[in-house]
Amino acid sequence: MHHAGPTDVYRARSNRLLALLLWALAALGLVVTLVQAGLPGLRFIAPLALMAYAGWALFWRPAVVVSDSGVELVNPARRIGVPWEALAYVDTKYALTLGTAGGRFAAWAAPAPGALGARRAQPEHLVGLPENSYGPEHTVRPGDLGNTVSGQAAILVRRRWTELMERGAVAAGRADETPVSLRIEWGIVVLGVVLVAAAAVTILA
């Protein structure tokens, strides 16, 4: 998807911390392997390489990209580009989800909070949200709270969507005729399969 205008890229801090943790564990495993087995031990590093790769593909890479062109969901194995004209609604029940005439598309980078995350909400997390974040009687779904991953991503999407609608930059009533772009990242998939197979062979050997 080609992005125009100011571009916001959202990546959850918690996901980045998970990626760093996996990389640290993989690095520690590599050091231990080299200390115990020397250079010949490198033949056993496939599981460590898989761990590091998973940290990048599952937690560091995923993002929600918001621009004047639309919203792009960068998920582990595919990219989903949703032009503003194709967007029908934004949902956060299980994750930031973009509803279109062609289906619903969830953002790996912006899962909804669990019960603990919802309980951490403070009064300031309930106010100042885009107007279309609120339900009946000004209620707010846990996934829309400003202190949650899904809520922060939803705020970026809804604010830009509202701004463009108010400027007349988004044509209404074109959701049925505006296509969503889907692209599978085959390189990521293939490399992941190779690393899984190599790790399995190493463990079973």
N, C-alpha and C positions, 0 to 999 in steps of 0.2 A: 504494500500500500504506500503510495506517495503522500508524504505529509507536507502540508502548506501552513504558513503562519506560525505563530508561537506554538512550540511543542513541549508538552509536559510528559515526562516518563516516570511512571510510578513503579517502584520496587519496594516491597515490604522490608523493613529493617530486620524483622524476625527471620525472614527467609535468608537474608544475607548472613545473619549470624549462624544459621544452620549450615550454610555452605562453608563458612569459615571453619566451623567445627569439624565437618567432614574432611576438609583439606588438612586440618591440623592432625586429625587422627591418621589420615593416610601418610602424612609426612613422618609422624612418629613411628608408624609401622615400617616405613621404609628405612628409617635410621636403625631401628631394632634389627631388622632383617640383615642390613649390611654389617652391623656389629657382630651378629651371631654367625652369619654365613659368608661374609665377605661378598665380593663381586659375583661369585656363582649364585648367590641368593637372589639375584635380580630375576632369575627365571620364575620366581614365585610371587612376583609383584602384581600379577594380573588382578587379584581381588582389590589390592590397594588402588590400582589405576581405575578400576570400576567405581570405587568409593569416591575418588576425587572427581571423576566424570559425572557421577550422580549429583554431587554437590553443585557442579556448574549447571547441568541440564535441568535439574529439578528445582533448584532454589536460587541460583544467581542469575540465570538467564531470563526466566519468566518476567514479564512486565505488562503494564497497561500503558499504551502510548496514546495521548490525546492531542489532537491538532485541529485546525480548521477544516481538515478533510474528513475527519471522522475519528473512530476509535479502533486501534489495532491491539488485539490480544496476542501477546507473544507467549504461547504455551510451550511445554517441553518439546513436543514433536510437530507442532504446526503453528502457523500464523493465521489469524482471522481478522480481516479488515472489514469494518462495518462503517460505511459512509453515513453521515448524519441523516440523509434522506431515507436510509433503510431502517433506521432505529425507531422502534415502536415504543419501547419502555425499558426501564432499568430496574433490575430486581437484585436483592441481596439476601435472599432466604438462606441459600447454602454457600454462595459465593457471589461476587459481582457477576451478574448475568445480563447480557444484552439480548433483548427480545426483538426479533425481526419477523417479517412475513415468511421467511424461509426456515425459521427455527430459533432456538435459544442457544446462546454461546457463553460458556462460563470462563472466567479468568482464573487460571491456575495461580496467578500471582496475588489474588485477592480473595482468599476464603473468608467466609463469615465466621464470627467468633463463637466459641463454645459458651457454656453457661458461665464460666469464670470470667471470661472477657466481658460479657454483658454486665456482670455484677460490679465491675470496676468503673462503670460509667459514672461520671460526675454531672451535675446540672449543666455545666458549660458545654458538655458534649451533646446536649439536646437542643441547643439554640444555635441560631445562625446558619442552619443548614439550608440548602436549596429548597424552595417551597414544595417541589414535587417529591421531597424526601418524606413528607409527613402524610400519615394516614388519617382516618376519621378521628375527630376530636383532637387533632394535633398530636397524635401518637407517633412514635418512632419505632420501627423494627430494630431489633438488636444489631442486625447487619448494616444498618444505616448510621449507627452512632459514630460521632466524630473521632472517637478514640480507637476504633477498630480498623483493621486492614481493609475489609470490604467497604466500610463507610468512607474512609479516606479516598479510596479509588473512586467510589460512587460520587463523592463531592466534586472531584475533578471533572468527571464525565457530565454530570448534571449541570454544573455551572457553565461549562463551555457550550453545552447544548442549548441552555436557556439564553445565553448571551447571543449565540448565532441566530436563534429563532427571533429574538427581539429585534435584531438588526435586519431581519429579512434575508439572511444569508443562506437559510435552509428552506427549501421548497416543501411545503406540507402536502400530505396526500400522495406521496410517491413511494411509500414503503413497499408496495406490492411489485413495483417495476424496477426497483433499485437493487442490483445484485450485491451479495456479500462475497468477498474474495477469500478463498480458503487455499492455503498452501502447506503441503506436508514437507517437513524438513527431512528429506530422505537421508542426507549425510549424517544427521544426528541419530536417526533411527538405526542405520546400518552400523555405525560405530558402536552404539549401545549394544546391539545384538552381538557384535564381535567380542566386546569386552565381557559380556555376560557368559558367552561360550568359553572364552579363555579362562575366566575365573572359575567356571564349573570344572573345566579340565584340570586346573591347578589344584583345586580342593579335593577332587576325586583321585588324583594321581598318587 
